Amino acid sequence: MRERPSEAQVIRWFDELSNWGRWGQDDQLGTLNLIAPDKRRQAGGLIREGLTVSCGRTITYDQAADVNDPPKHFMLRAGVVPPPEGSYGRTSLGDHFSFTPHGITITHLDAPSHSVWRSHPDRPRTMYNGHPDSAVTLQGAERGSIELAGDGILTRGVLLDIPGLHGLEWLEPGTPIFPEDLGAAERRQGVRVEPGDALVVRTGHLARRNRHGPYVPTEARPGLQAACLPWLRERDVALLVSDSAQDVGPIDYPKLGYPIHGVGMVALGLWLLDNADTEGLLATCRRLERWEFAFSVAPLKWQRGTASPVNPLALF
């Protein structure tokens, strides 16, 4: 039965599903602790074809309905600029980039410092494991920074194709994904999500955008419903990846915000990778008839950063 939990239930889950203290009172890594050396070795054993598939979107500079702050690109030195008089041989050319990684178009990894939570007006806002929100200042994140993942992430990845489960190319905007969908996709594809895995949930959001163009994302987008939170905790997912921004939109719980980001990141310590490109991955999985692979993410080590753009790789 596909049941939408109440707001009160989502608030209770914050405590019931919490990983606070599980890896120590001062822990900041959260679910990345689940990726132990044995898990990395398991992932390495899945590289049998010698194939790599990028799961990152190309970063573009266009204004669109779903782009709040387009990335900017300036050439500091270009080939059309003459070299200094009398010089010859090599001339260096160079760029400058600026961007806002959060949003729904840039493939990025959220650090724990991206989300804070207050389950009651009388409670303080906190990050994962009770670290205070005051640890994130205008100078950046003193706790929970993206630097925590600076050594990179390598684990087993599993793709669950939710539109394929229903015989669709994509889920329409506003379509919620329930734990029943995740379980049914596992059975259909003959795979099971295990502790420490990177779970890649395909909604088809990018495929629809490629066909029909962008739309206002705050109005509707496919994604996980809050009902999936106990399933994610039970399976001990280390990294949740989606071709959308994880949570279904519009917001089901206006007072709470997006629960996959809120409860998932702050209570579970769950790491999120938003806006992946899963289309090439889907084609490779179908061709090889394999839904598991090695999954690698190497975020930039931004000092005190709350996120990093990434180019995740699936390796077969």
WOPE-V337044 format. One record per pair of residues at least 4 apart in sequence whose C-alpha atoms are under 6 Angstrom apart, sorted by the first residue. I is the first residue (numbers start at 1). GAP is how many residues later the second one is. Records with the same first field share a line. If there is no record, write none. Layout:
I: GAP + GAP
This chain:
5: 4
13: 4
14: 4 + 249 + 253
18: 249 + 250
19: 249
20: 109
21: 4
23: 4
28: 116
30: 239
31: 207 + 238 + 239
32: 206
34: 162
35: 4 + 161
40: 114 + 115
43: 112 + 113 + 251
46: 247 + 248
47: 268 + 269
48: 268
49: 267
50: 266
51: 264 + 265
52: 262 + 263
53: 260 + 261
54: 258 + 259
55: 221 + 222 + 223 + 257 + 258
56: 51 + 220 + 221 + 255 + 256
57: 50 + 220
61: 9 + 10 + 11
63: 7
65: 149 + 150 + 151
66: 150 + 151
71: 27 + 28
72: 25 + 26
73: 23 + 24
74: 21 + 22
75: 19 + 20
76: 18 + 19
77: 16 + 17
78: 15
101: 5 + 208
104: 141 + 171
105: 170
107: 167 + 168 + 169 + 202 + 203
108: 165 + 166 + 200 + 201 + 202
109: 163 + 164 + 198 + 199
110: 162 + 197
111: 34 + 35 + 195 + 196
112: 32
113: 31 + 32 + 193
114: 192
116: 9 + 10 + 11
117: 8 + 9
118: 5 + 7
126: 4 + 5 + 6 + 7
127: 4 + 5 + 6 + 139
128: 138 + 139 + 141
135: 7 + 8
136: 4 + 5 + 6
140: 164
141: 4 + 163
142: 162
145: 159 + 160 + 161
146: 159 + 160 + 161
147: 154
150: 151
152: 145 + 146
153: 143 + 144
154: 141 + 142
155: 139 + 140
156: 41 + 137 + 138 + 139
157: 40 + 41 + 42 + 135 + 136 + 137 + 138
158: 41 + 42 + 133 + 134
159: 41 + 132
160: 25 + 41
161: 41
162: 40 + 41
163: 5 + 6 + 7 + 8
164: 4
165: 20
170: 33 + 34
171: 32 + 33
173: 47 + 48 + 49
174: 46 + 47 + 48 + 75
175: 47
176: 46 + 47 + 48 + 49 + 72
177: 46 + 47 + 48
178: 47 + 50
179: 49
186: 4 + 5 + 6
194: 41
195: 40 + 41 + 42
196: 41 + 42
197: 40 + 41
198: 40 + 41 + 42
199: 41 + 42
200: 41 + 42
201: 41
202: 40 + 41
208: 4
209: 4 + 5
217: 4
218: 32
219: 31
220: 29 + 30
221: 27 + 28
222: 26
223: 23 + 24 + 25
224: 22 + 23 + 24
225: 23
226: 33
230: 4
232: 5
239: 32 + 33
240: 32
241: 32
242: 4 + 32 + 33 + 34
243: 32 + 33 + 34
244: 31
245: 29 + 30
247: 13
253: 4
258: 4
259: 4
260: 4
261: 4
262: 4
263: 4
264: 4 + 6
265: 4 + 5
278: 4
285: 4 + 5 + 6
293: 22 + 23
294: 20 + 21
295: 18 + 19
296: 16 + 17
297: 15
299: 9 + 11
300: 8
